[in-house]
Amino acid sequence: MEARLLDKRREVIAEGEANANIAAKRLFSMGLSVQDIAKATSLPFEQVEALQAEQQP
């Protein structure tokens, strides 16, 4: 039973992070800075920088 709860918790965390990544990409399209996006999404600064690099052609 504990293993199922742990798996569910990991699933919820992964889903939340995926949603934060999507939100960060939208915020980049609106012209927000890396610092503002990190603050708004609670993602680590380095992760937001990596997402920014993915966004640039």
ZIFENPE-V735954 format. One record per helix or strand of 2 or more residues. SS is the DSSP state (hx for helix, st for strand). FROM is the first residue (numbers start at 1). LEN is the number of residues. If there is no record, write none. Layout:
# ZIFENPE-V735954
SS|FROM|LEN  SS|FROM|LEN
This chain:
# ZIFENPE-V735954
hx|2|28  hx|34|8  hx|45|11
